[in-house]
């Protein structure tokens, strides 16, 4: 059953991932771009994104799925630039959410 108007609200886990990415970027002084930092601020704040913004988030992930995501810093080492950037865009949950909403938007446009 498809949703006529997709839910554009940023899920809590996506907000939390983006906030963690911002904190790690500040702490380590690297990771992501200014565009990624700006998007992380929007994601961390919650609320709704525009359809274009959701699609922009979804487009990030396929291009960066190879970016040393295993180096999280949880083992006492420093997190990788790629891991921090991934979090800035909402992490795994951001990918799942943005891809699902993008598909719903596409479907709504076709009907």
C-alpha positions in Angstrom: 0.0 0.0 0.0 1.6 3.2 -1.1 1.4 6.5 0.8 -0.1 9.4 -1.2 1.9 12.0 0.7 5.3 10.6 1.9 6.3 11.5 5.5 9.2 14.0 5.1 9.9 14.2 8.9 13.5 13.3 9.8 13.4 10.2 12.0 15.0 10.4 15.5 17.8 7.9 14.8 18.7 9.9 11.6 18.8 13.1 13.8 21.0 11.4 16.3 23.4 10.1 13.7 23.8 13.5 12.1 24.4 15.1 15.6 27.1 12.5 16.3 28.7 13.2 12.9 28.8 17.0 13.8 30.3 16.2 17.2 33.0 14.0 15.7 33.7 16.5 13.0 34.2 19.2 15.6 36.2 16.9 17.8 38.6 15.7 15.1 38.6 18.6 12.7 37.9 16.5 9.6 35.2 14.5 7.9 32.7 15.6 5.3 32.3 18.8 3.4 30.6 22.1 4.1 27.6 20.7 2.1 27.5 17.6 4.4 27.9 19.8 7.5 25.0 22.0 6.4 22.8 18.9 5.7 23.8 17.4 9.1 22.6 20.6 10.8 19.2 20.3 9.0 18.9 16.6 9.8 20.0 17.0 13.5 17.4 19.7 13.9 14.6 17.4 12.9 11.4 18.5 11.3 10.5 18.1 7.7 12.8 18.2 4.7 11.7 19.2 1.2 11.3 16.4 -1.3 14.4 17.8 -3.1 16.4 17.6 0.2 15.3 14.0 0.8 16.4 13.1 -2.7 19.7 14.9 -2.2 20.4 12.8 1.0 19.5 9.6 -0.9 21.9 10.5 -3.7 24.8 10.8 -1.3 24.9 7.2 -0.2 25.5 5.2 -3.4 28.5 7.4 -4.2 30.1 6.9 -0.8 29.3 3.3 0.3 33.0 2.4 -0.1 34.4 5.2 2.1 36.2 3.3 4.9 33.0 3.0 7.0 34.5 0.3 9.3 36.9 2.8 11.0 34.4 4.1 13.6 36.8 5.0 16.4 35.0 2.7 18.8 38.2 0.6 19.2 40.0 3.6 20.6 41.4 4.8 17.2 40.2 7.8 15.3 37.2 7.5 13.1 37.7 7.7 9.3 36.8 10.8 7.3 34.3 8.6 5.4 32.6 7.3 8.6 32.1 10.9 9.9 30.8 12.0 6.5 28.4 9.0 6.4 27.0 10.1 9.8 26.6 13.7 8.7 24.2 12.4 6.1 22.2 10.4 8.7 24.2 7.1 8.7 22.6 3.8 7.7 19.3 4.9 9.0 19.5 8.0 6.9 20.2 5.9 3.8 17.2 3.6 4.5 14.8 6.5 5.2 15.8 8.7 2.3 15.7 5.9 -0.2 12.3 4.8 1.0 10.9 8.3 0.9 12.5 9.0 -2.5 10.8 5.9 -3.9 7.5 7.0 -2.5 7.9 10.4 -4.0 8.7 8.8 -7.4 5.6 6.7 -7.1 3.4 9.6 -6.2 4.8 11.6 -9.2 4.0 8.7 -11.6 0.4 8.5 -10.4 
